[in-house]
């Protein structure tokens, strides 16, 4: 069978109630579904997700596969399980409650087809939480910015080689997508930002990204230690300090990894405090 152009990986845990809506969003894509494959990876759901999977399986994809896992509780290994089975030239991961606009896939694929030097494409998005919506306008892809904060949206389309060169979505950080994009940048892959609002991402109380906020400092430290060649020695020192519970190693604002100059200021202040107590 000819390989599909794009593989859509849908990791799921107890989100079967969103399958019909996701199916509608995918059916409304301006590109025909017969060039896509869909791989639904279920993380041991206790709801009716497997029964609801028919909402997606009935769509005219080139191929649909449902994978059942024992519960891990982390999206990284679930995504990896689906990506290992993917046959597409391009890949993307969508949560069951994501809402891509009809032009989202076509726009990302067109961008990558037209720019072979780019390896991933992403758009601006709408963040929806507790009934409130806000537009998130993102910057151009820049590894220096990525080392400080996650400048990519919850979903992007990327070439197969980005996945093949990576260690996958790692399970030791709740910012597993940020870690994955840093791996891509560290491997020399370039991204392309489309200045269009073409995606909606939902955040719920049971959403894993919501839980990530509680583990912010250690999650960021894990990213740094996972990718030592991407960060300067001083920032790695901060990450080790966070892991070891050093009082000087402040968490910094949520979703922000300190720059080298930030760490140097912390160390200088800690040194002054130590001298004053001698």
C-alpha positions in Angstrom: 0.0 0.0 0.0 1.3 3.5 -0.9 2.4 5.4 2.2 0.0 8.2 3.3 1.2 11.8 3.1 0.4 12.5 6.7 0.0 10.4 9.8 -2.3 11.8 12.5 -1.6 10.4 16.0 -4.3 10.8 18.5 -3.3 9.8 22.1 -6.3 9.3 24.3 -7.2 8.6 27.9 -10.9 8.9 28.8 -11.6 11.5 26.1 -14.0 9.4 24.0 -16.7 12.0 24.4 -14.7 14.3 22.1 -14.2 11.8 19.3 -17.3 12.9 17.3 -16.2 16.5 17.4 -12.7 15.7 16.4 -14.0 13.6 13.6 -16.1 16.5 12.3 -13.0 18.8 12.4 -11.0 16.3 10.4 -13.8 15.6 8.0 -14.0 19.4 7.3 -10.3 19.6 6.4 -10.0 21.0 2.8 -7.7 18.2 1.9 -9.3 14.7 1.3 -8.9 12.3 4.1 -7.8 9.5 1.7 -4.2 10.9 1.8 -4.1 10.6 5.6 -3.8 7.8 8.1 -5.2 8.0 11.6 -3.6 6.1 14.6 -5.6 6.3 17.8 -3.6 5.2 20.8 -5.6 4.5 23.9 -3.9 4.7 27.2 -6.0 2.1 29.1 -9.2 4.3 29.2 -11.9 3.4 31.6 -14.7 5.2 29.7 -16.3 4.1 26.4 -13.4 5.4 24.3 -12.9 2.2 22.4 -16.6 2.0 21.6 -16.6 5.7 20.5 -13.5 5.1 18.3 -16.0 4.2 15.5 -16.7 7.9 15.2 -13.2 8.2 13.8 -12.9 4.8 12.1 -15.9 5.5 9.9 -14.1 8.4 8.2 -12.6 7.8 4.8 -8.9 7.8 5.9 -6.4 5.8 3.9 -5.9 3.7 7.0 -7.2 3.7 10.6 -5.5 1.8 13.4 -6.6 1.6 17.1 -3.8 0.7 19.5 -4.7 -0.4 23.1 -2.1 0.2 25.8 -1.9 -0.5 29.5 -2.4 2.8 31.4 0.8 4.8 31.7 -0.7 8.2 32.7 1.8 10.1 30.5 1.2 11.3 27.0 4.8 10.9 25.8 4.9 7.1 25.7 1.4 7.1 24.2 2.4 9.4 21.4 5.6 7.4 20.8 3.6 4.2 20.4 1.6 5.7 17.6 4.5 7.4 15.9 6.4 4.1 15.8 3.6 2.7 13.7 3.2 5.8 11.5 3.9 5.5 7.7 3.4 9.0 6.7 5.9 11.4 5.1 4.6 14.0 7.5 3.5 13.5 11.1 1.3 15.3 13.7 -0.2 14.6 17.1 -3.6 15.8 18.0 -5.4 15.6 21.3 -9.0 14.4 21.1 -10.3 17.8 22.2 -8.2 19.8 19.8 -10.1 21.7 17.1 -8.1 22.3 13.9 -9.6 24.8 11.4 -10.5 23.4 8.0 -7.4 25.0 6.4 -4.9 23.9 9.2 -3.5 20.7 7.6 -3.5 22.1 4.1 -1.7 25.2 5.2 1.0 23.4 7.1 1.6 20.8 4.4 1.7 23.5 1.7 4.3 25.4 3.7 6.5 22.3 4.1 6.1 21.3 0.5 7.1 24.8 -0.7 10.1 25.1 1.7 12.2 21.9 1.8 14.7 23.6 4.1 11.9 23.7 6.8 11.2 20.7 8.9 8.1 21.6 10.9 5.2 24.0 10.4 2.9 25.6 13.0 0.2 28.3 13.2 -1.2 30.6 15.8 -4.0 29.2 18.0 -6.8 30.0 20.3 -6.4 28.9 24.0 -9.7 27.9 25.5 -9.9 27.5 29.3 -12.9 27.7 31.7 -15.1 29.2 29.0 -12.6 32.0 28.2 -10.8 32.3 24.8 -7.6 34.2 24.1 -5.6 34.4 20.9 -2.0 33.2 21.1 0.2 34.9 18.5 3.5 33.1 18.2 7.0 34.3 17.0 9.0 32.9 14.2 11.0 29.8 15.0 14.1 30.7 16.9 16.2 28.2 18.9 17.4 31.0 21.3 13.7 31.8 22.2 12.9 28.1 22.5 15.6 27.7 25.1 13.7 30.2 27.3 10.1 29.3 26.7 7.9 27.1 24.5 7.2 29.2 21.4 5.3 26.4 19.6 1.6 25.6 19.8 0.2 22.3 21.3 0.2 20.8 17.8 2.5 21.2 14.7 3.1 19.2 11.5 6.7 17.9 11.1 8.7 15.8 8.7 9.3 12.1 9.5 13.1 12.8 9.9 12.4 15.1 12.9 10.9 12.1 14.7 13.5 9.6 13.5 16.4 11.8 14.7 14.8 12.3 18.2 14.5 10.3 21.4 10.8 10.7 21.0 8.5 12.4 23.5 10.2 11.8 26.8 8.3 10.8 29.9 10.5 12.4 32.5 9.0 15.9 32.0 5.4 17.1 31.8 6.5 19.6 29.1 7.2 16.7 26.8 6.2 18.7 23.7 8.6 21.5 24.5 11.4 19.0 25.0 10.6 17.4 21.6 10.8 20.8 19.8 14.2 21.5 21.6 15.4 18.1 20.3 14.4 19.2 16.8 16.3 22.5 17.1 19.3 20.8 18.7 19.4 18.4 15.7 19.5 21.4 13.3 15.9 21.2 12.1 14.2 24.5 11.2 10.6 25.5 11.8 8.2 27.7 9.9 5.5 29.9 11.5 2.3 30.7 9.7 0.8 33.9 10.9 -2.8 32.6 10.9 -5.1 31.6 13.7 -6.0 28.0 12.6 -6.2 26.0 15.7 -8.0 25.8 19.0 -6.6 24.1 22.1 -8.8 23.2 25.1 -7.5 23.1 28.7 -9.5 21.2 31.3 -9.0 20.4 35.0 -8.1 16.9 34.0 -5.9 17.9 31.1 -2.3 16.8 31.4 -1.0 20.3 30.4 -3.0 21.6 33.4 -1.2 19.1 35.7 2.1 20.2 34.2 1.7 23.6 35.9 2.1 21.9 39.3 5.4 20.4 38.3 6.8 23.4 36.5 10.3 23.8 38.0 11.3 20.1 37.9 9.7 19.8 34.4 11.8 22.6 33.1 14.9 21.3 34.8 14.4 17.9 33.1 14.2 19.6 29.7 17.6 21.2 30.4 19.2 18.0 31.6 17.7 16.0 28.8 19.4 18.3 26.2 22.7 19.3 27.8 24.3 20.4 24.5 21.5 22.9 23.9 21.9 24.9 27.1 25.0 26.6 28.6 26.7 25.2 31.6 25.3 27.8 34.0 21.7 26.9 33.0 22.5 23.2 33.5 23.9 24.1 36.9 20.5 25.8 37.7 18.7 22.7 36.6 20.8 20.4 38.8 20.1 22.9 41.7 16.3 22.5 41.1 16.6 18.7 41.1 18.7 18.7 44.3 16.4 21.3 46.1 19.1 24.0 46.4 17.5 27.1 47.9 19.2 29.5 45.5 17.7 27.7 42.4 14.5 29.6 42.0 11.7 28.2 39.9 11.3 31.3 37.8 7.8 32.1 36.3 5.8 29.2 35.0 6.9 28.1 31.6 10.2 30.1 31.7 13.7 28.5 31.7 16.2 31.1 32.9 18.8 32.6 30.6 22.5 32.3 31.6 22.5 35.9 32.8 19.5 35.2 35.1 21.4 32.3 36.7 24.5 34.3 37.1 22.5 37.0 39.0 21.0 34.3 41.3 24.5 32.9 42.0 25.9 36.3 42.7 23.0 37.1 45.1 23.5 33.7 46.8 27.2 34.5 47.2 26.5 37.9 48.8 24.0 36.4 51.2 26.5 33.7 52.2 29.3 36.3 52.8 26.9 38.4 54.9 26.3 35.5 57.2 30.0 34.7 57.8 
